[in-house]
Amino acid sequence: MLYANGINNHDDQAQLADRKQLLKDATTATGQFLTNDTFRLNPVVDQWRTAFQQFKKKKGARSSIEALLKLVNQGRKFDPIDPLVDIYNSVSLTYGVPVGIEDRDKITGDMHLGQVSGGQSFQPVGAAADEPTLPGEVAYYDEVGAVCRCLNWRDAQRTMLTADSQNVVAVIEAVTPEQVARTNEAMTTLRELIHQYFGVQPSPVFQLTKENPQAVVPADM
């Protein structure tokens, strides 16, 4: 996890060609994660499906990295969306890890990750109605409701990034030791790209575990 403040996420046409190349290179890098012709047997996909079997989930919920890899497997090319989304998609694809960034100014109180009792309000990005969490589901949540459901499956419209997002929190999860190594590299790259594209200095990276479960926003942010 890391924090960054003072982002200008409005589309920058001067960087558009660079972001296109960033996404192109990242798409090429996914070849290391798509080595089996049977999509579900690729290790990254299988590892996350196994993890998702451990908790209650909405039918069809999949890890965000599986969704991106599936698009690549189907021949999809990624066009720029906005600077922050392009950066975190490129990191996700390059390292085969799920990456999420939320608008901190839209989070009420502290953000938590854990198994929920169910009924937390959640309106998915692009949906017209509320789809509350299920009992036993793993979700990010705050005082108002869920921020991201089924671990890293889908973001809430309430806290999603927009062009006006300025202060953000970024998270990357790992469920195996090998994923932890890639996640650490991914976080370092994400931190560097945020500095490169936005000219701001992100916080140090916080590595959260069961034994070390809390990250505090630095006083100077």
C-alpha positions, 0 to 999 in steps of 0.5 A, a space after each residue: 500500500 502507498 499514498 500519494 497527494 497532489 495528483 493532477 489526473 486530467 488527461 495530458 496529451 503531451 504524454 499520450 504517446 508515452 502512455 500508449 507505449 507503456 500499455 503496449 509494453 505491459 501487454 507484451 510482458 504478460 506473455 510470461 503469465 500466459 504460458 498455458 493454452 488453457 487459460 484457467 491453468 495459467 498459474 496466476 489465474 489458478 492461484 487467484 481462483 483458489 484464493 477466491 474459493 476461500 470466501 463467499 463471493 458474488 457469482 462470476 467474481 474474479 480477481 482483477 488481474 485475471 480479468 486483464 489477462 483474459 482480455 490480453 488472451 483474447 487479443 485485446 489492445 489497451 487504449 489510454 483512459 486517464 493517466 492514473 488508470 493507465 499507470 496502474 493497468 501497466 503495472 498490473 499487466 507487467 507484474 501479473 498482480 492486481 492493482 487498485 487505486 482509490 480516491 482517498 477524499 471519497 473514503 469516509 473514516 478508515 479503510 479496512 480489508 476483511 471478511 464482512 458481515 454482509 449488507 454493506 452498501 456497494 454500487 459498482 462502477 457503471 451500475 445503476 443500483 446498489 449491490 450490497 456485500 454478502 456475509 463472509 465476503 472479503 472486501 475493502 470497506 469504510 464507514 459508509 459501505 464497501 470500497 471494493 468487493 470480493 477482495 480486488 474484483 470490482 470498485 465502488 462508483 463512490 470512491 472510483 478515480 476520476 479526472 479530478 482525483 488528487 489524493 489517492 491510496 494504492 493497493 496490491 495484494 499477493 496470496 503466495 510467496 512468489 506473488 509477494 516478490 512480484 508485488 514488491 517489485 510492482 509497488 516500487 515501479 508504481 511509486 516511480 511512475 507516479 513520481 515520473 508522471 505527476 511530479 509528486 513524491 508518494 509515501 513509503 510503501 507499507 507491506 501489510 500482513 496479519 502480523 502488521 495490519 495497519 498503515 497510517 497516512 504520514 503526517 506530512 501528506 
